[in-house]
Amino acid sequence: MAVLKRRPDAVPWAGGTLIQTSSDDRNAGRQVSVLDLGGIPELTTVNRSDRYLELGACVTLATILGLPKNLALEPLREAAGLIGTATVRNLATLGGNIAARDSFMTCFSALACMDAAIELRDAGGARWLGIHTLIDGDNKPQFPAATLLTRIRIPTAPWDATALHRLGQVHRGECYASTFAATARFEKETISELRLVAAGRHLVRDRSLELTLIGKRLPLSAREIESAQATAHERARENGFDDRTAVHFGQYVAAFLASVQEESR
Protein backbone atom coordinates (compact mmCIF):
# COMPACT_ATOMS: atom_id res chain seq x y z
CA MET A 1 0.00 0.00 0.00
CA ALA A 2 2.93 2.32 0.61
CA VAL A 3 4.09 1.76 -2.97
CA LEU A 4 0.58 2.30 -4.32
CA LYS A 5 0.25 5.53 -2.35
CA ARG A 6 3.42 6.86 -3.99
CA ARG A 7 2.46 5.56 -7.44
CA PRO A 8 -1.37 5.59 -7.64
CA ASP A 9 -1.17 4.97 -11.40
CA ALA A 10 0.61 1.64 -10.91
CA VAL A 11 -1.13 -1.37 -12.47
CA PRO A 12 -1.59 -4.29 -10.02
CA TRP A 13 -0.24 -7.52 -11.53
CA ALA A 14 -1.19 -10.99 -10.34
CA GLY A 15 -1.72 -13.56 -13.11
CA GLY A 16 -1.32 -10.93 -15.82
CA THR A 17 -3.74 -12.67 -18.19
CA LEU A 18 -6.13 -9.71 -18.51
CA ILE A 19 -3.38 -7.10 -18.88
CA GLN A 20 -1.66 -9.09 -21.60
CA THR A 21 -4.80 -9.77 -23.63
CA SER A 22 -6.72 -6.50 -23.25
CA SER A 23 -7.33 -4.50 -26.42
CA ASP A 24 -7.26 -1.25 -24.42
CA ASP A 25 -4.52 0.96 -25.87
CA ARG A 26 -4.68 3.88 -23.45
CA ASN A 27 -1.23 3.00 -22.12
CA ALA A 28 0.29 2.43 -25.57
CA GLY A 29 3.51 4.34 -26.08
CA ARG A 30 4.04 5.36 -22.47
CA GLN A 31 5.85 3.86 -19.52
CA VAL A 32 3.60 2.04 -17.04
CA SER A 33 4.47 1.03 -13.48
CA VAL A 34 3.52 -2.51 -12.51
CA LEU A 35 2.84 -3.54 -8.91
CA ASP A 36 3.62 -7.26 -8.61
CA LEU A 37 1.35 -8.95 -6.04
CA GLY A 38 2.86 -12.41 -6.45
CA GLY A 39 4.87 -12.29 -3.23
CA ILE A 40 1.95 -11.63 -0.85
CA PRO A 41 0.84 -15.01 0.57
CA GLU A 42 -2.23 -13.54 2.33
CA LEU A 43 -3.77 -12.88 -1.08
CA THR A 44 -3.76 -16.59 -1.99
CA THR A 45 -5.49 -17.99 1.12
CA VAL A 46 -8.87 -19.73 1.23
CA ASN A 47 -10.81 -19.66 4.52
CA ARG A 48 -14.19 -21.16 5.33
CA SER A 49 -16.61 -20.41 8.17
CA ASP A 50 -20.14 -21.64 8.86
CA ARG A 51 -21.63 -18.84 6.75
CA TYR A 52 -18.96 -17.68 4.32
CA LEU A 53 -16.12 -18.72 2.06
CA GLU A 54 -13.33 -16.13 1.89
CA LEU A 55 -10.98 -16.17 -1.08
CA GLY A 56 -7.84 -14.08 -1.39
CA ALA A 57 -7.85 -11.90 -4.49
CA CYS A 58 -4.87 -13.81 -5.96
CA VAL A 59 -6.58 -17.20 -5.69
CA THR A 60 -6.46 -18.65 -9.20
CA LEU A 61 -9.44 -19.87 -11.17
CA ALA A 62 -7.89 -23.36 -11.19
CA THR A 63 -7.88 -23.31 -7.37
CA ILE A 64 -11.59 -22.44 -7.36
CA LEU A 65 -12.32 -25.37 -9.68
CA GLY A 66 -10.31 -27.65 -7.38
CA LEU A 67 -12.25 -26.77 -4.20
CA PRO A 68 -14.43 -29.56 -2.70
CA LYS A 69 -17.58 -30.27 -4.68
CA ASN A 70 -19.71 -30.06 -1.53
CA LEU A 71 -19.07 -26.31 -1.32
CA ALA A 72 -21.97 -24.30 -2.73
CA LEU A 73 -19.97 -22.41 -5.35
CA GLU A 74 -22.36 -22.41 -8.30
CA PRO A 75 -22.55 -20.40 -10.51
CA LEU A 76 -19.01 -19.15 -9.73
CA ARG A 77 -17.52 -22.59 -10.41
CA GLU A 78 -19.23 -22.64 -13.82
CA ALA A 79 -17.91 -19.16 -14.60
CA ALA A 80 -14.34 -20.12 -13.73
CA GLY A 81 -14.58 -23.17 -15.96
CA LEU A 82 -15.62 -21.06 -18.97
CA ILE A 83 -12.47 -18.94 -18.90
CA GLY A 84 -9.58 -19.76 -21.22
CA THR A 85 -7.57 -22.96 -21.16
CA ALA A 86 -6.19 -24.93 -18.20
CA THR A 87 -2.94 -22.98 -18.55
CA VAL A 88 -4.79 -19.65 -18.39
CA ARG A 89 -6.83 -20.77 -15.38
CA ASN A 90 -3.62 -21.69 -13.56
CA LEU A 91 -2.51 -18.06 -13.91
CA ALA A 92 -5.71 -16.00 -13.94
CA THR A 93 -6.91 -14.79 -10.53
CA LEU A 94 -10.38 -14.11 -9.19
CA GLY A 95 -9.37 -10.59 -8.15
CA GLY A 96 -8.14 -9.76 -11.62
CA ASN A 97 -11.41 -10.97 -13.10
CA ILE A 98 -13.42 -8.73 -10.75
CA ALA A 99 -11.23 -5.62 -10.89
CA ALA A 100 -11.28 -5.09 -14.67
CA ARG A 101 -11.96 -1.44 -15.40
CA ASP A 102 -13.35 -1.56 -18.93
CA SER A 103 -15.76 -4.48 -18.85
CA PHE A 104 -17.44 -6.81 -16.36
CA MET A 105 -15.64 -10.12 -16.76
CA THR A 106 -17.08 -13.64 -16.58
CA CYS A 107 -17.04 -14.10 -12.80
CA PHE A 108 -18.68 -10.76 -12.03
CA SER A 109 -22.23 -11.74 -12.99
CA ALA A 110 -21.93 -14.97 -10.95
CA LEU A 111 -20.69 -13.14 -7.85
CA ALA A 112 -23.39 -10.49 -8.22
CA CYS A 113 -26.01 -13.26 -8.15
CA MET A 114 -24.33 -14.83 -5.10
CA ASP A 115 -24.43 -11.56 -3.06
CA ALA A 116 -20.64 -11.58 -2.71
CA ALA A 117 -18.77 -8.92 -0.73
CA ILE A 118 -15.31 -7.56 -1.44
CA GLU A 119 -12.56 -6.18 0.77
CA LEU A 120 -10.98 -3.02 -0.67
CA ARG A 121 -7.80 -1.61 0.80
CA ASP A 122 -6.40 1.88 0.25
CA ALA A 123 -4.38 4.46 2.17
CA GLY A 124 -7.30 4.91 4.58
CA GLY A 125 -7.46 1.23 5.54
CA ALA A 126 -9.59 -1.79 4.66
CA ARG A 127 -13.36 -1.95 4.28
CA TRP A 128 -15.91 -4.58 3.24
CA LEU A 129 -18.45 -3.58 0.58
CA GLY A 130 -21.02 -5.33 -1.55
CA ILE A 131 -19.76 -6.21 -5.01
CA HIS A 132 -22.44 -3.94 -6.50
CA THR A 133 -20.43 -0.91 -5.32
CA LEU A 134 -18.16 -1.58 -8.33
CA ILE A 135 -21.04 -0.56 -10.65
CA ASP A 136 -21.49 3.12 -11.46
CA GLY A 137 -24.70 5.02 -12.18
CA ASP A 138 -24.51 4.12 -15.86
CA ASN A 139 -24.16 0.41 -15.04
CA LYS A 140 -20.49 0.38 -16.05
CA PRO A 141 -17.44 -0.74 -14.03
CA GLN A 142 -16.11 1.73 -11.47
CA PHE A 143 -13.07 0.35 -9.71
CA PRO A 144 -11.54 3.06 -7.45
CA ALA A 145 -8.05 4.35 -8.17
CA ALA A 146 -5.10 3.66 -5.84
CA THR A 147 -7.05 0.76 -4.33
CA LEU A 148 -6.41 -2.97 -4.02
CA LEU A 149 -9.01 -5.71 -3.96
CA THR A 150 -7.71 -8.11 -1.30
CA ARG A 151 -10.48 -10.61 -0.42
CA ILE A 152 -13.82 -11.88 -1.72
CA ARG A 153 -16.46 -13.19 0.69
CA ILE A 154 -19.17 -15.52 -0.64
CA PRO A 155 -22.16 -16.75 1.41
CA THR A 156 -22.16 -20.55 1.55
CA ALA A 157 -25.94 -21.05 1.71
CA PRO A 158 -26.70 -23.18 -1.38
CA TRP A 159 -29.01 -22.08 -4.19
CA ASP A 160 -31.71 -24.44 -5.41
CA ALA A 161 -31.11 -23.54 -9.06
CA THR A 162 -28.27 -21.76 -10.86
CA ALA A 163 -27.28 -21.00 -14.44
CA LEU A 164 -24.26 -19.47 -16.19
CA HIS A 165 -24.00 -18.93 -19.95
CA ARG A 166 -22.13 -16.86 -22.48
CA LEU A 167 -24.38 -14.36 -24.24
CA GLY A 168 -23.12 -15.19 -27.70
CA GLN A 169 -19.79 -14.20 -29.18
CA VAL A 170 -17.70 -11.05 -28.80
CA HIS A 171 -19.35 -8.17 -30.67
CA ARG A 172 -17.96 -4.95 -32.05
CA GLY A 173 -16.95 -2.58 -29.24
CA GLU A 174 -16.82 -5.38 -26.67
CA CYS A 175 -13.53 -6.70 -25.23
CA TYR A 176 -15.05 -10.01 -24.15
CA ALA A 177 -18.33 -11.85 -24.55
CA SER A 178 -21.07 -10.88 -22.12
CA THR A 179 -22.27 -13.40 -19.52
CA PHE A 180 -25.67 -14.39 -18.13
CA ALA A 181 -25.99 -15.66 -14.55
CA ALA A 182 -29.03 -16.62 -12.51
CA THR A 183 -29.76 -18.05 -9.06
CA ALA A 184 -32.99 -19.00 -7.31
CA ARG A 185 -34.28 -20.46 -4.05
CA PHE A 186 -37.67 -22.06 -3.48
CA GLU A 187 -39.93 -22.43 -0.48
CA LYS A 188 -43.16 -24.41 -0.50
CA GLU A 189 -43.24 -24.46 -4.32
CA THR A 190 -42.84 -20.71 -4.61
CA ILE A 191 -39.87 -18.57 -5.68
CA SER A 192 -38.44 -17.09 -2.47
CA GLU A 193 -35.26 -15.53 -3.93
CA LEU A 194 -34.24 -14.74 -7.49
CA ARG A 195 -31.28 -13.07 -9.21
CA LEU A 196 -31.05 -12.47 -12.99
CA VAL A 197 -27.90 -10.72 -14.25
CA ALA A 198 -26.27 -9.96 -17.60
CA ALA A 199 -22.80 -8.43 -17.58
CA GLY A 200 -20.42 -7.23 -20.28
CA ARG A 201 -19.45 -3.63 -20.95
CA HIS A 202 -22.62 -2.83 -18.98
CA LEU A 203 -24.45 -4.75 -16.25
CA VAL A 204 -28.17 -5.46 -16.30
CA ARG A 205 -30.12 -6.52 -13.25
CA ASP A 206 -33.81 -5.63 -13.18
CA ARG A 207 -34.77 -5.80 -9.53
CA SER A 208 -38.37 -4.88 -10.29
CA LEU A 209 -38.64 -7.92 -12.55
CA GLU A 210 -37.16 -10.13 -9.83
CA LEU A 211 -39.62 -8.74 -7.25
CA THR A 212 -42.49 -9.37 -9.66
CA LEU A 213 -41.55 -13.06 -9.83
CA ILE A 214 -40.64 -13.61 -6.16
CA GLY A 215 -43.60 -15.15 -4.36
CA LYS A 216 -45.03 -16.68 -7.53
CA ARG A 217 -46.18 -20.25 -7.25
CA LEU A 218 -44.57 -22.85 -9.47
CA PRO A 219 -45.00 -23.81 -12.19
CA LEU A 220 -45.08 -20.37 -13.79
CA SER A 221 -47.53 -19.88 -16.62
CA ALA A 222 -46.37 -19.49 -20.20
CA ARG A 223 -47.63 -15.91 -20.14
CA GLU A 224 -45.54 -15.07 -17.05
CA ILE A 225 -42.41 -16.50 -18.65
CA GLU A 226 -43.03 -14.67 -21.95
CA SER A 227 -43.59 -11.40 -20.07
CA ALA A 228 -40.33 -11.85 -18.14
CA GLN A 229 -38.48 -12.58 -21.39
CA ALA A 230 -39.81 -9.41 -23.03
CA THR A 231 -38.96 -7.29 -19.98
CA ALA A 232 -35.42 -8.68 -19.76
CA HIS A 233 -34.87 -8.00 -23.46
CA GLU A 234 -36.06 -4.42 -23.12
CA ARG A 235 -33.94 -3.71 -20.02
CA ALA A 236 -30.84 -5.03 -21.75
CA ARG A 237 -31.47 -2.74 -24.73
CA GLU A 238 -32.02 0.23 -22.42
CA ASN A 239 -28.72 -0.49 -20.66
CA GLY A 240 -26.55 -0.44 -23.77
CA PHE A 241 -26.53 -4.07 -24.98
CA ASP A 242 -26.74 -4.63 -28.72
CA ASP A 243 -29.98 -6.21 -29.93
CA ARG A 244 -28.52 -9.68 -30.46
CA THR A 245 -27.14 -9.87 -26.92
CA ALA A 246 -30.37 -8.41 -25.50
CA VAL A 247 -32.37 -11.09 -27.32
CA HIS A 248 -30.11 -13.81 -25.88
CA PHE A 249 -30.54 -12.36 -22.38
CA GLY A 250 -34.31 -12.54 -22.67
CA GLN A 251 -34.12 -16.09 -24.00
CA TYR A 252 -31.87 -17.24 -21.15
CA VAL A 253 -34.17 -15.63 -18.59
CA ALA A 254 -37.10 -17.53 -20.08
CA ALA A 255 -35.14 -20.80 -20.21
CA PHE A 256 -34.05 -20.43 -16.59
CA LEU A 257 -37.58 -19.70 -15.37
CA ALA A 258 -38.85 -22.73 -17.29
CA SER A 259 -36.12 -24.93 -15.77
CA VAL A 260 -36.76 -23.90 -12.15
CA GLN A 261 -40.19 -25.49 -12.35
CA GLU A 262 -38.46 -28.87 -12.54
CA GLU A 263 -35.84 -27.99 -9.91
CA SER A 264 -38.51 -27.04 -7.34
CA ARG A 265 -40.19 -30.45 -7.41
C-alpha positions as CSV (number, residue, x, y, z in Angstrom):
1,M,0.0,0.0,0.0
2,A,2.9,2.3,0.6
3,V,4.1,1.8,-3.0
4,L,0.6,2.3,-4.3
5,K,0.3,5.5,-2.4
6,R,3.4,6.9,-4.0
7,R,2.5,5.6,-7.4
8,P,-1.4,5.6,-7.6
9,D,-1.2,5.0,-11.4
10,A,0.6,1.6,-10.9
11,V,-1.1,-1.4,-12.5
12,P,-1.6,-4.3,-10.0
13,W,-0.2,-7.5,-11.5
14,A,-1.2,-11.0,-10.3
15,G,-1.7,-13.6,-13.1
16,G,-1.3,-10.9,-15.8
17,T,-3.7,-12.7,-18.2
18,L,-6.1,-9.7,-18.5
19,I,-3.4,-7.1,-18.9
20,Q,-1.7,-9.1,-21.6
21,T,-4.8,-9.8,-23.6
22,S,-6.7,-6.5,-23.3
23,S,-7.3,-4.5,-26.4
24,D,-7.3,-1.3,-24.4
25,D,-4.5,1.0,-25.9
26,R,-4.7,3.9,-23.4
27,N,-1.2,3.0,-22.1
28,A,0.3,2.4,-25.6
29,G,3.5,4.3,-26.1
30,R,4.0,5.4,-22.5
31,Q,5.8,3.9,-19.5
32,V,3.6,2.0,-17.0
33,S,4.5,1.0,-13.5
34,V,3.5,-2.5,-12.5
35,L,2.8,-3.5,-8.9
36,D,3.6,-7.3,-8.6
37,L,1.3,-8.9,-6.0
38,G,2.9,-12.4,-6.4
39,G,4.9,-12.3,-3.2
40,I,1.9,-11.6,-0.9
41,P,0.8,-15.0,0.6
42,E,-2.2,-13.5,2.3
43,L,-3.8,-12.9,-1.1
44,T,-3.8,-16.6,-2.0
45,T,-5.5,-18.0,1.1
46,V,-8.9,-19.7,1.2
47,N,-10.8,-19.7,4.5
48,R,-14.2,-21.2,5.3
49,S,-16.6,-20.4,8.2
50,D,-20.1,-21.6,8.9
51,R,-21.6,-18.8,6.8
52,Y,-19.0,-17.7,4.3
53,L,-16.1,-18.7,2.1
54,E,-13.3,-16.1,1.9
55,L,-11.0,-16.2,-1.1
56,G,-7.8,-14.1,-1.4
57,A,-7.9,-11.9,-4.5
58,C,-4.9,-13.8,-6.0
59,V,-6.6,-17.2,-5.7
60,T,-6.5,-18.7,-9.2
61,L,-9.4,-19.9,-11.2
62,A,-7.9,-23.4,-11.2
63,T,-7.9,-23.3,-7.4
64,I,-11.6,-22.4,-7.4
65,L,-12.3,-25.4,-9.7
66,G,-10.3,-27.6,-7.4
67,L,-12.3,-26.8,-4.2
68,P,-14.4,-29.6,-2.7
69,K,-17.6,-30.3,-4.7
70,N,-19.7,-30.1,-1.5
71,L,-19.1,-26.3,-1.3
72,A,-22.0,-24.3,-2.7
73,L,-20.0,-22.4,-5.4
74,E,-22.4,-22.4,-8.3
75,P,-22.6,-20.4,-10.5
76,L,-19.0,-19.2,-9.7
77,R,-17.5,-22.6,-10.4
78,E,-19.2,-22.6,-13.8
79,A,-17.9,-19.2,-14.6
80,A,-14.3,-20.1,-13.7
81,G,-14.6,-23.2,-16.0
82,L,-15.6,-21.1,-19.0
83,I,-12.5,-18.9,-18.9
84,G,-9.6,-19.8,-21.2
85,T,-7.6,-23.0,-21.2
86,A,-6.2,-24.9,-18.2
87,T,-2.9,-23.0,-18.6
88,V,-4.8,-19.7,-18.4
89,R,-6.8,-20.8,-15.4
90,N,-3.6,-21.7,-13.6
91,L,-2.5,-18.1,-13.9
92,A,-5.7,-16.0,-13.9
93,T,-6.9,-14.8,-10.5
94,L,-10.4,-14.1,-9.2
95,G,-9.4,-10.6,-8.1
96,G,-8.1,-9.8,-11.6
97,N,-11.4,-11.0,-13.1
98,I,-13.4,-8.7,-10.8
99,A,-11.2,-5.6,-10.9
100,A,-11.3,-5.1,-14.7
101,R,-12.0,-1.4,-15.4
102,D,-13.4,-1.6,-18.9
103,S,-15.8,-4.5,-18.9
104,F,-17.4,-6.8,-16.4
105,M,-15.6,-10.1,-16.8
106,T,-17.1,-13.6,-16.6
107,C,-17.0,-14.1,-12.8
108,F,-18.7,-10.8,-12.0
109,S,-22.2,-11.7,-13.0
110,A,-21.9,-15.0,-11.0
111,L,-20.7,-13.1,-7.8
112,A,-23.4,-10.5,-8.2
113,C,-26.0,-13.3,-8.1
114,M,-24.3,-14.8,-5.1
115,D,-24.4,-11.6,-3.1
116,A,-20.6,-11.6,-2.7
117,A,-18.8,-8.9,-0.7
118,I,-15.3,-7.6,-1.4
119,E,-12.6,-6.2,0.8
120,L,-11.0,-3.0,-0.7
121,R,-7.8,-1.6,0.8
122,D,-6.4,1.9,0.3
123,A,-4.4,4.5,2.2
124,G,-7.3,4.9,4.6
125,G,-7.5,1.2,5.5
126,A,-9.6,-1.8,4.7
127,R,-13.4,-1.9,4.3
128,W,-15.9,-4.6,3.2
129,L,-18.4,-3.6,0.6
130,G,-21.0,-5.3,-1.6
131,I,-19.8,-6.2,-5.0
132,H,-22.4,-3.9,-6.5
133,T,-20.4,-0.9,-5.3
134,L,-18.2,-1.6,-8.3
135,I,-21.0,-0.6,-10.7
136,D,-21.5,3.1,-11.5
137,G,-24.7,5.0,-12.2
138,D,-24.5,4.1,-15.9
139,N,-24.2,0.4,-15.0
140,K,-20.5,0.4,-16.1
141,P,-17.4,-0.7,-14.0
142,Q,-16.1,1.7,-11.5
143,F,-13.1,0.3,-9.7
144,P,-11.5,3.1,-7.5
145,A,-8.1,4.4,-8.2
146,A,-5.1,3.7,-5.8
147,T,-7.1,0.8,-4.3
148,L,-6.4,-3.0,-4.0
149,L,-9.0,-5.7,-4.0
150,T,-7.7,-8.1,-1.3
151,R,-10.5,-10.6,-0.4
152,I,-13.8,-11.9,-1.7
153,R,-16.5,-13.2,0.7
154,I,-19.2,-15.5,-0.6
155,P,-22.2,-16.8,1.4
156,T,-22.2,-20.6,1.6
157,A,-25.9,-21.0,1.7
158,P,-26.7,-23.2,-1.4
159,W,-29.0,-22.1,-4.2
160,D,-31.7,-24.4,-5.4
161,A,-31.1,-23.5,-9.1
162,T,-28.3,-21.8,-10.9
163,A,-27.3,-21.0,-14.4
164,L,-24.3,-19.5,-16.2
165,H,-24.0,-18.9,-20.0
166,R,-22.1,-16.9,-22.5
167,L,-24.4,-14.4,-24.2
168,G,-23.1,-15.2,-27.7
169,Q,-19.8,-14.2,-29.2
170,V,-17.7,-11.0,-28.8
171,H,-19.4,-8.2,-30.7
172,R,-18.0,-4.9,-32.0
173,G,-17.0,-2.6,-29.2
174,E,-16.8,-5.4,-26.7
175,C,-13.5,-6.7,-25.2
176,Y,-15.1,-10.0,-24.2
177,A,-18.3,-11.9,-24.5
178,S,-21.1,-10.9,-22.1
179,T,-22.3,-13.4,-19.5
180,F,-25.7,-14.4,-18.1
181,A,-26.0,-15.7,-14.5
182,A,-29.0,-16.6,-12.5
183,T,-29.8,-18.1,-9.1
184,A,-33.0,-19.0,-7.3
185,R,-34.3,-20.5,-4.1
186,F,-37.7,-22.1,-3.5
187,E,-39.9,-22.4,-0.5
188,K,-43.2,-24.4,-0.5
189,E,-43.2,-24.5,-4.3
190,T,-42.8,-20.7,-4.6
191,I,-39.9,-18.6,-5.7
192,S,-38.4,-17.1,-2.5
193,E,-35.3,-15.5,-3.9
194,L,-34.2,-14.7,-7.5
195,R,-31.3,-13.1,-9.2
196,L,-31.1,-12.5,-13.0
197,V,-27.9,-10.7,-14.2
198,A,-26.3,-10.0,-17.6
199,A,-22.8,-8.4,-17.6
200,G,-20.4,-7.2,-20.3
201,R,-19.4,-3.6,-20.9
202,H,-22.6,-2.8,-19.0
203,L,-24.5,-4.8,-16.2
204,V,-28.2,-5.5,-16.3
205,R,-30.1,-6.5,-13.3
206,D,-33.8,-5.6,-13.2
207,R,-34.8,-5.8,-9.5
208,S,-38.4,-4.9,-10.3
209,L,-38.6,-7.9,-12.6
210,E,-37.2,-10.1,-9.8
211,L,-39.6,-8.7,-7.3
212,T,-42.5,-9.4,-9.7
213,L,-41.6,-13.1,-9.8
214,I,-40.6,-13.6,-6.2
215,G,-43.6,-15.2,-4.4
216,K,-45.0,-16.7,-7.5
217,R,-46.2,-20.3,-7.3
218,L,-44.6,-22.8,-9.5
219,P,-45.0,-23.8,-12.2
220,L,-45.1,-20.4,-13.8
221,S,-47.5,-19.9,-16.6
222,A,-46.4,-19.5,-20.2
223,R,-47.6,-15.9,-20.1
224,E,-45.5,-15.1,-17.1
225,I,-42.4,-16.5,-18.6
226,E,-43.0,-14.7,-21.9
227,S,-43.6,-11.4,-20.1
228,A,-40.3,-11.8,-18.1
229,Q,-38.5,-12.6,-21.4
230,A,-39.8,-9.4,-23.0
231,T,-39.0,-7.3,-20.0
232,A,-35.4,-8.7,-19.8
233,H,-34.9,-8.0,-23.5
234,E,-36.1,-4.4,-23.1
235,R,-33.9,-3.7,-20.0
236,A,-30.8,-5.0,-21.7
237,R,-31.5,-2.7,-24.7
238,E,-32.0,0.2,-22.4
239,N,-28.7,-0.5,-20.7
240,G,-26.5,-0.4,-23.8
241,F,-26.5,-4.1,-25.0
242,D,-26.7,-4.6,-28.7
243,D,-30.0,-6.2,-29.9
244,R,-28.5,-9.7,-30.5
245,T,-27.1,-9.9,-26.9
246,A,-30.4,-8.4,-25.5
247,V,-32.4,-11.1,-27.3
248,H,-30.1,-13.8,-25.9
249,F,-30.5,-12.4,-22.4
250,G,-34.3,-12.5,-22.7
251,Q,-34.1,-16.1,-24.0
252,Y,-31.9,-17.2,-21.2
253,V,-34.2,-15.6,-18.6
254,A,-37.1,-17.5,-20.1
255,A,-35.1,-20.8,-20.2
256,F,-34.0,-20.4,-16.6
257,L,-37.6,-19.7,-15.4
258,A,-38.9,-22.7,-17.3
259,S,-36.1,-24.9,-15.8
260,V,-36.8,-23.9,-12.1
261,Q,-40.2,-25.5,-12.3
262,E,-38.5,-28.9,-12.5
263,E,-35.8,-28.0,-9.9
264,S,-38.5,-27.0,-7.3
265,R,-40.2,-30.5,-7.4
